[in-house]
Amino acid sequence: MQRTRTWLVVGLALLVAFKAKPGQMKIATAGAGSAGHAAAEALRKTTGIEYKHIPYKGGYPAVVATVQGETDVVMQLSLEVVDMRRAKKLRALATTAPKPLTISGYGEIPSITRVIFLGGLEMETRHQKVSGKDQVTLALLGAGFVADFYMQALAYVPHQQVVGVFSRTRERGRAFAGKWQIPQATDRLEELIARGDIDLYVVGLPNFLHKEVCLKLAEAGRNVLCTKPLGRNASEARAMLEAVRAHGVRHGYLETEVFTPAVVKAKELVDRGAIGEVVMVRSREAHFGSHSPYNWDPELAGGGPLLLLGSHNVEFSRFMLGKPRAVEVFAWTATLVHQAPIEDSALMLIRFEGGKMAQVEVNWTTRSGLDLQNEITGRDGAIYTDVTGATGIRAFTLKDAGYVLEKATVSTGWIQPVPEEPFIYGYVGHLKHFVDAVREGRPFAETFEDGYVVNAIIDAGYRSARSGRWEPVEVE
């Protein structure tokens, strides 16, 4: 009787979740036509629920995706899940049986009644460290501008060590390793991939290498974090997402904007209901252009500031609105200042499901240095962030002040230096999140799925700029 009651409560809670979010709850299966997919369809026909089917190439990747938080539910045979536990690929938190369950070759799994006590109408949740790792080992792929920011940030992140760095140029890689005291530097990616002691590979390479490198890592079964934009376009990003899903590896999207202290605090206010329901956001990022020559080549970079800066603004918008489905986009692009085969200015409107809106403004024409501003409009108030314009320090200098802030073109006159850029820009926050998530067995807050959606929205923006019309966001 108790077991039946426990199953009923868990089942009802699951159905309530599906009913509350029709068509949004994600069910992972071993593929279309699999036994799991058939079970999900039977559930839909019997109960009237709607769900989003996420097919994987096999049961193992489907289970891993759900454990990581990429999907909500997995339909998989219990025998196969037991085998994964025995292989130490999973750690069970609880069984729905009223008593502990002992599995040969694995051990005892506590009853869910120890975690959730329903008879007394009270709930206790227990945070368990799944991986049990005290030290997370990292390999850094890239030795350029963003890689240097990563290393500055990691100096403030405990319980991690960078054990290797890859650079396409041997001398540059060795110089980078010497600067940051990294034990191994190589210009042969396969050397780092072959190592069995690396928990996370951090991709900080040029855009045109993201797909190639991430596919190699996924095929080798290596967990990967990739900087923005995930791909040069949605097609590349989709291939990367499918690869990490197929091979069951952990994947994180290195978007800094949602980890900046100002944005984190703003989201806390939103979640507390301080400004009511958020109905519109506005996000601006601007400077005078990329340091890297390849970013001015549309073939190598994939786009100009609409892609390279706008990826930050789009994900900020999704984050603040609760990541609703993006429906359509209207955009304008132009080359106003630079003599380049790529846009240096762009505006974009994004209409989300339910009528919520986002406005994105980006350019490479702002000479004063990096400008990051956001506005969040709710039914009962508004929130404003100004990361680089309200730094708490102003100075007037007749002599060269040296480095002032990222992308600044002048260092005399009135200046506003940014203290501790790795903190302010979100580098520390996002790398700490991923390291802690690996140590504690928690899902990643930003994944390749987010990167893929961002690419799809921006692709629609470029189509709109060419057509002069609203264009649909195409997400498979």
N, C-alpha and C positions, 0 to 999 in steps of 0.2 A: 504493500500500500504506500509506504513512504517513497519507494523508488518511483512508483507511478506518479505520485504527487510531484516529486522533484522534476521528472521529465515534463509533466504538464506545465509547471511553472516556467521552466526554461523554454519550452516550445512556445508558450503564450507570449513570453517576453520577446522572443524572436519575431513572432507574427506581428506584435505591436510595433516593433521597429520597422518592419517592412511596410506596414500600413501607414506609419507616420511619414515615411519617405518613399512614396510610390515611384518606382522606376529608378531610384537613386542607390539603393542598397546593392552592393556588388557581390555576386556569387562566383567563386572561382571553381573551375572544373578542369578535368584532364583533356578537355577539348569538346567541340561540337559533336554530338552523337555518343559521347561517353556515358557510362552508367551514372556518373554524377550529374551530367547535363539532363539525362532522362529523369532523375530524381527531382531535380530543380523544376523541370517542366510539370511533373506530376504534382508537386507542391503548388505551383502556380494555378493549375487547373482546378485543384481541390479547394484552395483557399481564396483564390481571386487576387493574390498578390501580384505586383509587377516588380521585376528586378532587372539589373544590368548584368548580362552574362559576360564574364571575362575568361575566355578559353586559354589554357596553357598547353604546352606540349608535354603532357604527362602529369601524373598526380603529384610527384614530389615538388615541382615548381609551384603548383597550385597551392599546396599546403604551406610552403615557405612564404609565398606572397601574402597569404592571410595572416600568418603569424607576425609578419613584418608590418601589417596594417595597410597593405596596398589594397586588399579586398576585405569585405566584412564577414563573409561566410565561405567555407569550403565544403564541397560535396565530395568526399573521398572515403573509400573503404577503410574501416577501422583496422583491418589486418595490415594494410600498407602503412598506416600511421604508426602502428605498433612497431613495425620494422624500422621506421625512421627514428623512433625513440631509442630502440636498441642500438642503432648506429650512432647515437648521440647527436643527431641532427635536430632533435626537438627535446624540449623539457615540458612535461605535462604539469599544469598548474592544479587541475582538479578533474575528477570524474563525476558524472551526474548520478552515479550510484550512491545510495545512502551510507555505504561503508567504503573504506579504502579499498582500492583495487591493486592487487599484486600481479605484476607481469614478469614472467620468467626472463631473465637476461636484462631486465631494466630496473625493477624495484617496485616500491609502493607509491601509488598515486593517491593523495588525500581526497576524501569526499568533498563535493562542492558545498555540502552543508557546513563544513568547517570554515569555508570562505564567506558564504552568504547564508545567514541564519534567518529563514523566512518565518518560522513559527512565532518568533517574538517580534516580528515586523521591524527588524533592525538589520542593517547591512554592515559588514566589515570587509574591507578590501585589504589585501596584503600585497605589498610590493616585493617582488622576488627578483634577485639578480639572476638572469637566465644564463648568460655567458660565463659568469664567474671570473672574468678576466680582470686583473688588477692593472695591467699595462696593455694598451692598444698600440700595435705597431703599424706605422704608416710608410708608404712609399709615395714620393712626390714625382709626378710626371710633368716635367716642365721646369725651366730655370729662368723664367723671364719676370715680367712686371708683376703679374698676379701671384706667381710662386713666391716672390719676395714678400708680398703682403701676407701670404699664408704662413710663412715662417715667422714673421713678426707677430702674428696672432697666436701661433702655437706656443710661443714663449710664455703665454699666460694660461695655457690649457694644461692642467695636470693629467697624470696617468696616460701619457702618450709618448712615443718616441718615433722620430723619422729615421728610418734605418737605411734608406736608399733614395737616390734621385736619378731620374732619367733626363737627359738633354740630347737633342739631335746633334749638338756640337760638343765633342769630348772636352775641349778646353773650357767651355762655358760651364759645363756640368761640374768639372773639377773645381773651378773657382767658386761656384755656388756652394758645393759641398764643404770647401774649406772655410768659407765665410760663416756657414751655419753649423759646422762641425757634424756633418752627416757622414756616417762610416763608408758608404758605398756611392760612387758616382759612375754612371755608365752611359754610353750612347747606343747600347743594345737593349731594347725594350724586353726582349725575351729573357734576358738574364734576371731582371727583376720579377717578371711573371713566373719564372721557374721556382722562385723561392717559396718555401712552404710556411714561412713564419710571419707573413705580412697579413694583417687583418683588413686594411683598407688601402686601396690605391686611389690617390687624389689626382685627378686629371686637371692640370692647369696649362694645357697646350693650346695652340691656335685653333680657331673654329674648324678649319678644314681637316684637322686630325681627330676630332672628337669621335666621329662614327667609327673610323678604322680602329682606333685604340680601344674604345669601349667594347666593340665586338670581340676583339682579341681577349680582353679581360674576361668577358662573360663566357666565352667558349672555354677558357681555362678554369672557370669556376671561381673567379676572384671577385670579391666585393669591391664596388667602385663608387666614388663620388666624382661628379663632373661639374665643372664650372659652367656658368651661363655664357651664351645661349646653349642649350643642350645640343641642338643641331643647327646647321645653316638654314634649314627649312623643316617643315613638319614631316616630310618624307624620311629625312635622315633621323629625326628624333623618334619617329615611329619604329624604324628598324632597330634602334638602340633599345627602346622599351621592350620590343618583342624578344630581343636577344637576352636581356637580363631576366625576363620572365621565363623564357624557355629553359634557361640553365639554372634557375633557382638561386641567383646570387642577390645579395643585398645591394640596393642602388639608392644613392642620394643625389639630389639636385642642389648644387652649391649656390643658392640664391641668398645674397647677403642682406638685401633690403628688409626682409621680414624679421631679421635678427638685430637690426640696429636698436640701440636702447630706446630711442625716441618712439620708434614704431611699436616695439614691444609694449611700452607703457600705454601708447594710444590704443592698442588692441585690448589691454586690460580694462581700460575705460569703456570701450565698446562692449566687451563681454559682461561688464557689470551693469550695462543698460544705462550708462550715464548720459548718453545722447539719444537714447531710443533706437529704433530701427535705423540702420544705415541704409540710405537710399542712393547716395552718389559719392564718388570719390574723385579727386583730382590729383594727379601726380606729375611732377616735373623733374627732369634731370638734364643738365646741360653743362658743357665745357667747350673748349676750343678744338677738340679733336683728339684722336687716338695717338699714342706714342708709336704704335707699331705700323710699319709700312703696309703689311698685308691687310690691315683693317680698312685701308682705302681702296682695296681691290674687291669689287663686288663678287667676283667668282670665288676668291679665297675666303672672304669674310662672310658672305651670304647676304649682306646688306649693310646699310649705314647706321646712323643713330637710332632709327626706328627699331632695328633688331638689337644692336649692341648696347644701347641704353634702355630702349623701350622694354626689353625683357624684364628689367628690374621693376618698371612701373606697372606692367601688366600683372606680374605676380603679386605686387603690393596690393593692387586693386582687387584681385581675386581673394587674397588673404583677408582683407578688411570686410569684404562682402560675404564671407563665409564660403567661398569657392563655388558659387552657383554656375550653372552651365552658361557659357557665352553663346549668344544667338547670332549676332551680326555686328559688323564693323563698318565705320565710315572713316576714311583717312585722306590726308593731304601730305604730299612730300614735295620738297624743292631743294635745289642747290643755290643758295643765296650769296654765300661769301667765298667759299673755297672753289678753286678750279679743280674739280674732281669728278670722276665718272660715277659718283654715288651721291645720294641725298645728304645734305648737311642740316636739314630742318624737317620736322614732321609733327603733325597733330593727328590724333586718332580718338574717335569715340567708340566705346564698346557698349552694346546693349546686352544685358544679361537676362536670363529667365526671371520672370516676375517684374520686368520693367526697370530694374536697377541699372544705373549708368556709371561708366568710368570715362574720365577724360585724361589722355596721355599727351604730354608736351615734351618733346626732346629736341636738342640741337647740338651742333658742333660749332656754334657761332658766338658763344659766350666766352669773353676773354678773361674774365675775373677769376677763373678756376672753377672747380666742381661746384655746382649749385643743385642742392637736393631739397625739394619742398613737396609737402603733401597736405591735402585738405580732405577731411572726412566729414560728410554732412549727414546728420541724423535727423529724425523727426523732432527731437527735443534738444538739439544743440549741434555743435560742430567742434572738431579738433584740428589743430594746425601743427605741423612739424616743419622745422627749418634747420636741418642738420648742419649745414655749412655757413648759413647766414647769421646765426645767433650762437656763436661759439663761446661767448663769455669773455673774449679778449679782442681788443682792437689796438692797433698801433699805427703811428705815422713815422715813417723812416725816410731819411734822405740817402742813407747808405743801404747797400744790398742786405736784405734780411735773410737771405738763403732760402731754404725750402719753406714755403708757407702752407700750401695744401695741394692736394692732387690736381694736376692739370693747370695750376696757376701760371699765367704768362708774365706776370710782373712780381717783383719782390721789393718794391720801394713805394713811397707814398702811403696812402691809407690801406692797411692790410688787416685781414682777420684770420690769423693762423688757427688751424684746427688741432687741438691737443689730442694726442693718442688716437690717431686715425684708425688703427686696427679695431679699437673698441667702437668708436663713433660710427664707422661704416658697416659694422656687423660681422667683420671677419672673425673676431674672437667668439662672438655669440654663436655663429653657425658651426664653426669647427668644434667648439665645446659640446654643442648639441649632438653632433654625430659621434664624437668620441664617447660621450656618456651613454648614448643610446646603444652602442656596441657593448660597452661594459655591463650595462644593466639589462640588455635584452629587450629594449623598447623599440617601437616602430620609429622610422625616420619621419620627421614632419614634412620634409620636402623630398619628393622622389622623381624618377624619370617621367612618371605620369604627369606631374606638374610641368616639367620642362617641355613635354610633348604638347600639352594644351597651350602653353605660352607660345610655342612655335606656330601652332595652328592659328591662334588669334592674330599673330603678326603677319603670317602669310595672307590672311584675309585682308589685313591692312594694306599690304602692298598691292593686292588685286584691286582693292577699292581706289587706291591712289591712281591706278592706271585707268580704271573704268569710270570713275567719278560717281559711283553708286554705292549704296550699302551692299556689302558682300557677306554671305553666310560664313560662319565659322565651321569648318569641316573637320570633325573629330570622329574617327572610326570607333 
